[in-house]
Amino acid sequence: MKLEIEGMSCNHCRMRIEKALKAVDGIE
C-alpha cells in the first residue's frame, strides 16, 4: 500500500495514517 498525501513526508506520519486507516476500514 502506498499513500500519496501532501505534507506526509515523514515515515512516522505515514505509519500513523496507515494504522488509523486499518483501524477504521480493516484494510491491509
N, C-alpha and C positions, 0 to 999 in steps of 0.2 A: 504494500500500500504506500502510495506516495502522495503527499498533500502539498499543494502549491498555494500557500496563503501568504499574502503580502505582510511583511513585518515579522514573519516567523523564521528568523534566520538562525536561531539557536536550537540545538538538538533538544535541550531541556524543554523548551516551549513546544516543540513538535511532539515530544513524548507525552506532555500534559494533555495536549489536544487529542492525540490518538487514544489515550486512556479514557478521556471523557467520552469520546465517540463510541468506544467499545462498551462502556458502561450504559450508555443511552440506547444504542442501536443493536448491541450484541454482535458487531461486525468483527471480522478477523483482520 
